[in-house]
Amino acid sequence: MTPKDIVLEFYKSDALLNKKVVRELLHPEFTIDWNSSEGFIQMNYQDMMSLIDQMAIAYIRSKIRISHIIQENNLVSLRFSHFVKTIENPREDMLLGNFFVIWEIKDDKLFKGFQMSYFS
């Protein structure tokens, strides 16, 4: 798989609610530096697994709409909107936020991420 395919697999597979898929796609030394409207967050592999646990409790569906994706060597950049369906309102897609991220791929896995987001 190309680096772009790996990133697409992560975002198109509903991985953000599925730890099994995430384990297959994240490098064991995974890190992400995330600048959000809430401030700066730095996460490692275990932090990401905890975030997925929290999301799986609150949301029944997660959908990513990618508007741009560019690959250069082992780097993949994408711009996307993240929609979720809540347990309380399963019929409506709710915009969680808009994101831009640059992923470094290592050993065919997501290794380092640099992300910016604005939450809706």
N, CA, C and O atoms as a GROMACS GRO file, in nm:
protein
  480
    1MET      N    1   0.084  -0.119   0.000
    1MET     CA    2   0.000   0.000   0.000
    1MET      C    3   0.088   0.124   0.000
    1MET      O    4   0.195   0.126   0.060
    2THR      N    5   0.041   0.227  -0.068
    2THR     CA    6   0.112   0.354  -0.068
    2THR      C    7   0.081   0.429   0.061
    2THR      O    8  -0.017   0.397   0.128
    3PRO      N    9   0.164   0.528   0.098
    3PRO     CA   10   0.131   0.609   0.215
    3PRO      C   11  -0.010   0.670   0.207
    3PRO      O   12  -0.081   0.676   0.307
    4LYS      N   13  -0.048   0.714   0.090
    4LYS     CA   14  -0.182   0.771   0.072
    4LYS      C   15  -0.290   0.666   0.101
    4LYS      O   16  -0.390   0.697   0.165
    5ASP      N   17  -0.270   0.544   0.054
    5ASP     CA   18  -0.365   0.436   0.079
    5ASP      C   19  -0.379   0.406   0.229
    5ASP      O   20  -0.488   0.380   0.278
    6ILE      N   21  -0.268   0.411   0.301
    6ILE     CA   22  -0.269   0.386   0.445
    6ILE      C   23  -0.352   0.491   0.517
    6ILE      O   24  -0.433   0.459   0.604
    7VAL      N   25  -0.332   0.616   0.480
    7VAL     CA   26  -0.408   0.725   0.541
    7VAL      C   27  -0.556   0.713   0.507
    7VAL      O   28  -0.642   0.729   0.594
    8LEU      N   29  -0.587   0.685   0.381
    8LEU     CA   30  -0.726   0.668   0.341
    8LEU      C   31  -0.792   0.552   0.415
    8LEU      O   32  -0.908   0.561   0.455
    9GLU      N   33  -0.718   0.444   0.433
    9GLU     CA   34  -0.771   0.329   0.508
    9GLU      C   35  -0.810   0.371   0.650
    9GLU      O   36  -0.914   0.330   0.701
   10PHE      N   37  -0.726   0.451   0.712
   10PHE     CA   38  -0.753   0.498   0.848
   10PHE      C   39  -0.880   0.581   0.854
   10PHE      O   40  -0.966   0.558   0.940
   11TYR      N   41  -0.894   0.675   0.764
   11TYR     CA   42  -1.008   0.767   0.771
   11TYR      C   43  -1.136   0.711   0.711
   11TYR      O   44  -1.245   0.749   0.753
   12LYS      N   45  -1.126   0.623   0.616
   12LYS     CA   46  -1.246   0.569   0.550
   12LYS      C   47  -1.302   0.446   0.621
   12LYS      O   48  -1.412   0.402   0.588
   13SER      N   49  -1.231   0.390   0.717
   13SER     CA   50  -1.272   0.265   0.780
   13SER      C   51  -1.351   0.284   0.909
   13SER      O   52  -1.378   0.187   0.979
   14ASP      N   53  -1.389   0.407   0.942
   14ASP     CA   54  -1.455   0.434   1.069
   14ASP      C   55  -1.363   0.396   1.185
   14ASP      O   56  -1.408   0.358   1.293
   15ALA      N   57  -1.232   0.407   1.160
   15ALA     CA   58  -1.132   0.364   1.258
   15ALA      C   59  -1.140   0.440   1.389
   15ALA      O   60  -1.103   0.387   1.494
   16LEU      N   61  -1.189   0.563   1.385
   16LEU     CA   62  -1.190   0.643   1.506
   16LEU      C   63  -1.286   0.590   1.612
   16LEU      O   64  -1.292   0.644   1.723
   17LEU      N   65  -1.362   0.487   1.579
   17LEU     CA   66  -1.446   0.420   1.678
   17LEU      C   67  -1.410   0.272   1.693
   17LEU      O   68  -1.479   0.198   1.762
   18ASN      N   69  -1.303   0.230   1.628
   18ASN     CA   70  -1.270   0.088   1.623
   18ASN      C   71  -1.122   0.066   1.658
   18ASN      O   72  -1.034   0.086   1.574
   19LYS      N   73  -1.096   0.025   1.781
   19LYS     CA   74  -0.958   0.006   1.827
   19LYS      C   75  -0.884  -0.101   1.748
   19LYS      O   76  -0.763  -0.090   1.727
   20LYS      N   77  -0.954  -0.203   1.702
   20LYS     CA   78  -0.888  -0.310   1.627
   20LYS      C   79  -0.825  -0.255   1.500
   20LYS      O   80  -0.710  -0.287   1.468
   21VAL      N   81  -0.899  -0.173   1.428
   21VAL     CA   82  -0.847  -0.112   1.305
   21VAL      C   83  -0.732  -0.017   1.337
   21VAL      O   84  -0.631  -0.015   1.268
   22VAL      N   85  -0.749   0.061   1.442
   22VAL     CA   86  -0.645   0.157   1.480
   22VAL      C   87  -0.515   0.086   1.516
   22VAL      O   88  -0.408   0.130   1.477
   23ARG      N   89  -0.524  -0.023   1.589
   23ARG     CA   90  -0.403  -0.100   1.626
   23ARG      C   91  -0.326  -0.145   1.502
   23ARG      O   92  -0.203  -0.147   1.502
   24GLU      N   93  -0.400  -0.180   1.397
   24GLU     CA   94  -0.335  -0.226   1.274
   24GLU      C   95  -0.269  -0.112   1.197
   24GLU      O   96  -0.174  -0.136   1.122
   25LEU      N   97  -0.318   0.012   1.215
   25LEU     CA   98  -0.270   0.123   1.133
   25LEU      C   99  -0.176   0.219   1.204
   25LEU      O  100  -0.108   0.298   1.138
   26LEU      N  101  -0.170   0.215   1.337
   26LEU     CA  102  -0.081   0.305   1.410
   26LEU      C  103   0.051   0.237   1.441
   26LEU      O  104   0.055   0.122   1.483
   27HIS      N  105   0.157   0.311   1.420
   27HIS     CA  106   0.291   0.264   1.458
   27HIS      C  107   0.300   0.260   1.610
   27HIS      O  108   0.241   0.345   1.676
   28PRO      N  109   0.372   0.164   1.668
   28PRO     CA  110   0.384   0.157   1.815
   28PRO      C  111   0.443   0.283   1.877
   28PRO      O  112   0.416   0.313   1.993
   29GLU      N  113   0.524   0.358   1.801
   29GLU     CA  114   0.584   0.482   1.852
   29GLU      C  115   0.508   0.605   1.803
   29GLU      O  116   0.564   0.714   1.794
   30PHE      N  117   0.380   0.587   1.771
   30PHE     CA  118   0.293   0.692   1.721
   30PHE      C  119   0.292   0.815   1.812
   30PHE      O  120   0.291   0.804   1.934
   31THR      N  121   0.294   0.933   1.749
   31THR     CA  122   0.270   1.060   1.820
   31THR      C  123   0.192   1.152   1.728
   31THR      O  124   0.200   1.142   1.605
   32ILE      N  125   0.116   1.241   1.789
   32ILE     CA  126   0.050   1.346   1.713
   32ILE      C  127   0.056   1.476   1.793
   32ILE      O  128   0.025   1.477   1.913
   33ASP      N  129   0.097   1.583   1.727
   33ASP     CA  130   0.094   1.717   1.784
   33ASP      C  131  -0.029   1.784   1.726
   33ASP      O  132  -0.041   1.800   1.604
   34TRP      N  133  -0.121   1.825   1.813
   34TRP     CA  134  -0.254   1.870   1.770
   34TRP      C  135  -0.279   2.010   1.824
   34TRP      O  136  -0.286   2.031   1.946
   35ASN      N  137  -0.292   2.105   1.734
   35ASN     CA  138  -0.331   2.241   1.769
   35ASN      C  139  -0.480   2.255   1.741
   35ASN      O  140  -0.523   2.254   1.626
   36SER      N  141  -0.559   2.269   1.848
   36SER     CA  142  -0.704   2.277   1.833
   36SER      C  143  -0.753   2.411   1.887
   36SER      O  144  -0.676   2.490   1.942
   37SER      N  145  -0.881   2.435   1.871
   37SER     CA  146  -0.940   2.557   1.926
   37SER      C  147  -0.935   2.555   2.078
   37SER      O  148  -0.954   2.658   2.143
   38GLU      N  149  -0.911   2.437   2.137
   38GLU     CA  150  -0.898   2.423   2.282
   38GLU      C  151  -0.754   2.442   2.330
   38GLU      O  152  -0.730   2.454   2.450
   39GLY      N  153  -0.657   2.445   2.237
   39GLY     CA  154  -0.516   2.458   2.274
   39GLY      C  155  -0.433   2.346   2.214
   39GLY      O  156  -0.479   2.274   2.127
   40PHE      N  157  -0.310   2.333   2.262
   40PHE     CA  158  -0.216   2.233   2.210
   40PHE      C  159  -0.229   2.102   2.286
   40PHE      O  160  -0.235   2.102   2.409
   41ILE      N  161  -0.234   1.992   2.212
   41ILE     CA  162  -0.242   1.858   2.270
   41ILE      C  163  -0.133   1.774   2.204
   41ILE      O  164  -0.118   1.776   2.081
   42GLN      N  165  -0.059   1.700   2.283
   42GLN     CA  166   0.037   1.605   2.229
   42GLN      C  167  -0.005   1.467   2.277
   42GLN      O  168  -0.022   1.444   2.397
   43MET      N  169  -0.023   1.376   2.183
   43MET     CA  170  -0.072   1.243   2.217
   43MET      C  171   0.024   1.135   2.168
   43MET      O  172   0.089   1.150   2.065
   44ASN      N  173   0.030   1.025   2.244
   44ASN     CA  174   0.106   0.908   2.201
   44ASN      C  175   0.007   0.795   2.170
   44ASN      O  176  -0.114   0.816   2.170
   45TYR      N  177   0.058   0.678   2.146
   45TYR     CA  178  -0.024   0.562   2.110
   45TYR      C  179  -0.132   0.536   2.215
   45TYR      O  180  -0.250   0.520   2.182
   46GLN      N  181  -0.092   0.531   2.342
   46GLN     CA  182  -0.189   0.500   2.448
   46GLN      C  183  -0.294   0.610   2.463
   46GLN      O  184  -0.411   0.581   2.488
   47ASP      N  185  -0.253   0.735   2.447
   47ASP     CA  186  -0.348   0.846   2.452
   47ASP      C  187  -0.454   0.832   2.343
   47ASP      O  188  -0.572   0.858   2.366
   48MET      N  189  -0.410   0.792   2.223
   48MET     CA  190  -0.503   0.776   2.112
   48MET      C  191  -0.602   0.663   2.141
   48MET      O  192  -0.721   0.675   2.110
   49MET      N  193  -0.554   0.554   2.200
   49MET     CA  194  -0.645   0.444   2.235
   49MET      C  195  -0.749   0.491   2.337
   49MET      O  196  -0.866   0.451   2.329
   50SER      N  197  -0.709   0.572   2.432
   50SER     CA  198  -0.803   0.626   2.532
   50SER      C  199  -0.906   0.717   2.466
   50SER      O  200  -1.024   0.713   2.500
   51LEU      N  201  -0.861   0.799   2.371
   51LEU     CA  202  -0.952   0.888   2.298
   51LEU      C  203  -1.056   0.806   2.221
   51LEU      O  204  -1.174   0.841   2.219
   52ILE      N  205  -1.013   0.698   2.159
   52ILE     CA  206  -1.105   0.612   2.084
   52ILE      C  207  -1.208   0.549   2.178
   52ILE      O  208  -1.325   0.536   2.142
   53ASP      N  209  -1.165   0.508   2.297
   53ASP     CA  210  -1.260   0.455   2.397
   53ASP      C  211  -1.366   0.559   2.430
   53ASP      O  212  -1.485   0.528   2.436
   54GLN      N  213  -1.324   0.683   2.452
   54GLN     CA  214  -1.418   0.790   2.486
   54GLN      C  215  -1.514   0.818   2.371
   54GLN      O  216  -1.634   0.838   2.393
   55MET      N  217  -1.462   0.820   2.249
   55MET     CA  218  -1.547   0.845   2.132
   55MET      C  219  -1.648   0.732   2.112
   55MET      O  220  -1.762   0.758   2.076
   56ALA      N  221  -1.606   0.609   2.134
   56ALA     CA  222  -1.695   0.494   2.115
   56ALA      C  223  -1.811   0.496   2.214
   56ALA      O  224  -1.917   0.441   2.185
   57ILE      N  225  -1.792   0.558   2.329
   57ILE     CA  226  -1.901   0.570   2.427
   57ILE      C  227  -2.001   0.676   2.382
   57ILE      O  228  -2.122   0.658   2.398
   58ALA      N  229  -1.953   0.786   2.326
   58ALA     CA  230  -2.038   0.901   2.294
   58ALA      C  231  -2.103   0.893   2.156
   58ALA      O  232  -2.210   0.949   2.135
   59TYR      N  233  -2.039   0.825   2.061
   59TYR     CA  234  -2.085   0.827   1.922
   59TYR      C  235  -2.110   0.687   1.870
   59TYR      O  236  -2.039   0.592   1.906
   60ILE      N  237  -2.212   0.674   1.785
   60ILE     CA  238  -2.241   0.544   1.725
   60ILE      C  239  -2.186   0.535   1.583
   60ILE      O  240  -2.177   0.425   1.527
   61ARG      N  241  -2.150   0.648   1.525
   61ARG     CA  242  -2.095   0.650   1.389
   61ARG      C  243  -2.002   0.768   1.375
   61ARG      O  244  -2.024   0.874   1.433
   62SER      N  245  -1.898   0.749   1.299
   62SER     CA  246  -1.800   0.853   1.270
   62SER      C  247  -1.778   0.852   1.119
   62SER      O  248  -1.750   0.748   1.060
   63LYS      N  249  -1.789   0.968   1.057
   63LYS     CA  250  -1.773   0.976   0.912
   63LYS      C  251  -1.678   1.092   0.879
   63LYS      O  252  -1.691   1.202   0.932
   64ILE      N  253  -1.584   1.064   0.791
   64ILE     CA  254  -1.486   1.163   0.747
   64ILE      C  255  -1.515   1.200   0.603
   64ILE      O  256  -1.531   1.113   0.517
   65ARG      N  257  -1.522   1.330   0.575
   65ARG     CA  258  -1.536   1.379   0.438
   65ARG      C  259  -1.408   1.453   0.401
   65ARG      O  260  -1.382   1.563   0.450
   66ILE      N  261  -1.329   1.390   0.315
   66ILE     CA  262  -1.200   1.446   0.275
   66ILE      C  263  -1.221   1.537   0.155
   66ILE      O  264  -1.283   1.499   0.056
   67SER      N  265  -1.168   1.660   0.165
   67SER     CA  266  -1.178   1.752   0.052
   67SER      C  267  -1.047   1.762  -0.025
   67SER      O  268  -1.048   1.792  -0.144
   68HIS      N  269  -0.933   1.738   0.042
   68HIS     CA  270  -0.802   1.744  -0.023
   68HIS      C  271  -0.711   1.638   0.036
   68HIS      O  272  -0.714   1.614   0.157
   69ILE      N  273  -0.631   1.575  -0.049
   69ILE     CA  274  -0.530   1.480  -0.002
   69ILE      C  275  -0.412   1.484  -0.099
   69ILE      O  276  -0.430   1.473  -0.221
   70ILE      N  277  -0.293   1.499  -0.044
   70ILE     CA  278  -0.171   1.511  -0.125
   70ILE      C  279  -0.062   1.425  -0.062
   70ILE      O  280  -0.043   1.427   0.060
   71GLN      N  281   0.008   1.348  -0.145
   71GLN     CA  282   0.118   1.266  -0.098
   71GLN      C  283   0.248   1.313  -0.159
   71GLN      O  284   0.255   1.342  -0.279
   72GLU      N  285   0.352   1.321  -0.076
   72GLU     CA  286   0.488   1.346  -0.123
   72GLU      C  287   0.579   1.253  -0.044
   72GLU      O  288   0.598   1.270   0.076
   73ASN      N  289   0.636   1.155  -0.114
   73ASN     CA  290   0.720   1.053  -0.051
   73ASN      C  291   0.642   0.984   0.061
   73ASN      O  292   0.536   0.928   0.034
   74ASN      N  293   0.692   0.988   0.185
   74ASN     CA  294   0.623   0.921   0.295
   74ASN      C  295   0.536   1.017   0.377
   74ASN      O  296   0.495   0.983   0.488
   75LEU      N  297   0.507   1.136   0.322
   75LEU     CA  298   0.421   1.234   0.389
   75LEU      C  299   0.288   1.245   0.315
   75LEU      O  300   0.284   1.249   0.192
   76VAL      N  301   0.180   1.249   0.392
   76VAL     CA  302   0.047   1.264   0.334
   76VAL      C  303  -0.024   1.376   0.410
   76VAL      O  304  -0.032   1.374   0.533
   77SER      N  305  -0.076   1.473   0.335
   77SER     CA  306  -0.151   1.585   0.393
   77SER      C  307  -0.296   1.574   0.350
   77SER      O  308  -0.326   1.542   0.235
   78LEU      N  309  -0.386   1.601   0.444
   78LEU     CA  310  -0.526   1.603   0.406
   78LEU      C  311  -0.605   1.704   0.486
   78LEU      O  312  -0.573   1.739   0.599
   79ARG      N  313  -0.710   1.750   0.420
   79ARG     CA  314  -0.807   1.842   0.481
   79ARG      C  315  -0.939   1.768   0.482
   79ARG      O  316  -0.981   1.712   0.380
   80PHE      N  317  -1.005   1.768   0.598
   80PHE     CA  318  -1.130   1.692   0.608
   80PHE      C  319  -1.223   1.751   0.713
   80PHE      O  320  -1.183   1.829   0.799
   81SER      N  321  -1.348   1.711   0.703
   81SER     CA  322  -1.449   1.743   0.804
   81SER      C  323  -1.489   1.611   0.870
   81SER      O  324  -1.503   1.508   0.804
   82HIS      N  325  -1.507   1.617   1.001
   82HIS     CA  326  -1.541   1.497   1.078
   82HIS      C  327  -1.684   1.511   1.129
   82HIS      O  328  -1.718   1.604   1.203
   83PHE      N  329  -1.768   1.416   1.088
   83PHE     CA  330  -1.907   1.413   1.130
   83PHE      C  331  -1.930   1.291   1.220
   83PHE      O  332  -1.867   1.187   1.201
   84VAL      N  333  -2.020   1.305   1.316
   84VAL     CA  334  -2.053   1.195   1.406
   84VAL      C  335  -2.205   1.185   1.420
   84VAL      O  336  -2.279   1.280   1.393
   85LYS      N  337  -2.249   1.068   1.464
   85LYS     CA  338  -2.388   1.047   1.503
   85LYS      C  339  -2.385   1.011   1.651
   85LYS      O  340  -2.313   0.921   1.693
   86THR      N  341  -2.465   1.081   1.729
   86THR     CA  342  -2.467   1.057   1.872
   86THR      C  343  -2.571   0.952   1.908
   86THR      O  344  -2.662   0.923   1.830
   87ILE      N  345  -2.555   0.896   2.025
   87ILE     CA  346  -2.652   0.800   2.076
   87ILE      C  347  -2.788   0.866   2.091
   87ILE      O  348  -2.892   0.805   2.065
   88GLU      N  349  -2.787   0.993   2.134
   88GLU     CA  350  -2.911   1.065   2.157
   88GLU      C  351  -2.983   1.102   2.027
   88GLU      O  352  -3.106   1.112   2.026
   89ASN      N  353  -2.908   1.121   1.919
   89ASN     CA  354  -2.968   1.164   1.793
   89ASN      C  355  -2.904   1.086   1.677
   89ASN      O  356  -2.827   1.143   1.600
   90PRO      N  357  -2.936   0.958   1.664
   90PRO     CA  358  -2.869   0.872   1.566
   90PRO      C  359  -2.904   0.900   1.420
   90PRO      O  360  -2.841   0.845   1.330
   91ARG      N  361  -3.004   0.983   1.396
   91ARG     CA  362  -3.046   1.010   1.258
   91ARG      C  363  -2.977   1.131   1.198
   91ARG      O  364  -2.990   1.155   1.077
   92GLU      N  365  -2.905   1.207   1.277
   92GLU     CA  366  -2.846   1.331   1.228
   92GLU      C  367  -2.694   1.328   1.234
   92GLU      O  368  -2.635   1.293   1.336
   93ASP      N  369  -2.630   1.365   1.122
   93ASP     CA  370  -2.486   1.383   1.121
   93ASP      C  371  -2.454   1.518   1.183
   93ASP      O  372  -2.506   1.621   1.139
   94MET      N  373  -2.369   1.517   1.283
   94MET     CA  374  -2.329   1.640   1.350
   94MET      C  375  -2.182   1.669   1.315
   94MET      O  376  -2.096   1.582   1.330
   95LEU      N  377  -2.155   1.790   1.268
   95LEU     CA  378  -2.018   1.828   1.237
   95LEU      C  379  -1.940   1.844   1.367
   95LEU      O  380  -1.971   1.931   1.449
   96LEU      N  381  -1.840   1.760   1.384
   96LEU     CA  382  -1.757   1.767   1.503
   96LEU      C  383  -1.649   1.874   1.485
   96LEU      O  384  -1.620   1.949   1.578
   97GLY      N  385  -1.590   1.880   1.365
   97GLY     CA  386  -1.488   1.981   1.341
   97GLY      C  387  -1.428   1.968   1.203
   97GLY      O  388  -1.452   1.872   1.131
   98ASN      N  389  -1.349   2.070   1.168
   98ASN     CA  390  -1.274   2.074   1.042
   98ASN      C  391  -1.126   2.058   1.076
   98ASN      O  392  -1.078   2.117   1.173
   99PHE      N  393  -1.055   1.979   0.996
   99PHE     CA  394  -0.919   1.941   1.030
   99PHE      C  395  -0.825   1.953   0.911
   99PHE      O  396  -0.866   1.941   0.795
  100PHE      N  397  -0.699   1.978   0.942
  100PHE     CA  398  -0.589   1.968   0.846
  100PHE      C  399  -0.479   1.891   0.917
  100PHE      O  400  -0.444   1.924   1.030
  101VAL      N  401  -0.424   1.788   0.851
  101VAL     CA  402  -0.321   1.706   0.915
  101VAL      C  403  -0.215   1.665   0.814
  101VAL      O  404  -0.245   1.643   0.696
  102ILE      N  405  -0.093   1.656   0.861
  102ILE     CA  406   0.019   1.601   0.784
  102ILE      C  407   0.063   1.475   0.858
  102ILE      O  408   0.096   1.479   0.977
  103TRP      N  409   0.063   1.362   0.786
  103TRP     CA  410   0.104   1.234   0.843
  103TRP      C  411   0.239   1.191   0.786
  103TRP      O  412   0.262   1.199   0.665
  104GLU      N  413   0.326   1.144   0.872
  104GLU     CA  414   0.448   1.077   0.830
  104GLU      C  415   0.423   0.927   0.846
  104GLU      O  416   0.381   0.881   0.952
  105ILE      N  417   0.449   0.852   0.740
  105ILE     CA  418   0.428   0.708   0.739
  105ILE      C  419   0.562   0.638   0.758
  105ILE      O  420   0.661   0.672   0.692
  106LYS      N  421   0.564   0.540   0.849
  106LYS     CA  422   0.686   0.463   0.874
  106LYS      C  423   0.644   0.317   0.893
  106LYS      O  424   0.550   0.289   0.967
  107ASP      N  425   0.713   0.226   0.827
  107ASP     CA  426   0.681   0.083   0.836
  107ASP      C  427   0.535   0.056   0.798
  107ASP      O  428   0.470  -0.030   0.858
  108ASP      N  429   0.485   0.129   0.700
  108ASP     CA  430   0.347   0.116   0.652
  108ASP      C  431   0.242   0.144   0.760
  108ASP      O  432   0.135   0.083   0.760
  109LYS      N  433   0.274   0.235   0.851
  109LYS     CA  434   0.181   0.273   0.958
  109LYS      C  435   0.189   0.424   0.981
  109LYS      O  436   0.288   0.488   0.947
  110LEU      N  437   0.082   0.480   1.040
  110LEU     CA  438   0.083   0.621   1.078
  110LEU      C  439   0.182   0.637   1.192
  110LEU      O  440   0.167   0.576   1.298
  111PHE      N  441   0.283   0.721   1.170
  111PHE     CA  442   0.393   0.735   1.266
  111PHE      C  443   0.385   0.868   1.341
  111PHE      O  444   0.373   0.870   1.463
  112LYS      N  445   0.392   0.979   1.268
  112LYS     CA  446   0.385   1.111   1.331
  112LYS      C  447   0.280   1.195   1.260
  112LYS      O  448   0.275   1.200   1.137
  113GLY      N  449   0.198   1.262   1.340
  113GLY     CA  450   0.096   1.349   1.285
  113GLY      C  451   0.113   1.490   1.337
  113GLY      O  452   0.154   1.512   1.451
  114PHE      N  453   0.081   1.586   1.251
  114PHE     CA  454   0.081   1.727   1.287
  114PHE      C  455  -0.054   1.781   1.242
  114PHE      O  456  -0.079   1.795   1.122
  115GLN      N  457  -0.141   1.812   1.338
  115GLN     CA  458  -0.281   1.838   1.307
  115GLN      C  459  -0.327   1.972   1.363
  115GLN      O  460  -0.286   2.015   1.470
  116MET      N  461  -0.414   2.037   1.286
  116MET     CA  462  -0.482   2.158   1.330
  116MET      C  463  -0.631   2.137   1.311
  116MET      O  464  -0.674   2.076   1.213
  117SER      N  465  -0.710   2.187   1.406
  117SER     CA  466  -0.854   2.168   1.392
  117SER      C  467  -0.928   2.288   1.448
  117SER      O  468  -0.878   2.364   1.531
  118TYR      N  469  -1.050   2.301   1.399
  118TYR     CA  470  -1.144   2.399   1.451
  118TYR      C  471  -1.273   2.323   1.477
  118TYR      O  472  -1.334   2.270   1.384
  119PHE      N  473  -1.315   2.318   1.602
  119PHE     CA  474  -1.433   2.243   1.636
  119PHE      C  475  -1.558   2.325   1.608
  119PHE      O  476  -1.562   2.446   1.631
  120SER      N  477  -1.659   2.258   1.559
  120SER     CA  478  -1.784   2.321   1.525
  120SER      C  479  -1.862   2.357   1.650
  120SER      O  480  -1.972   2.411   1.642
   0.00000   0.00000   0.00000
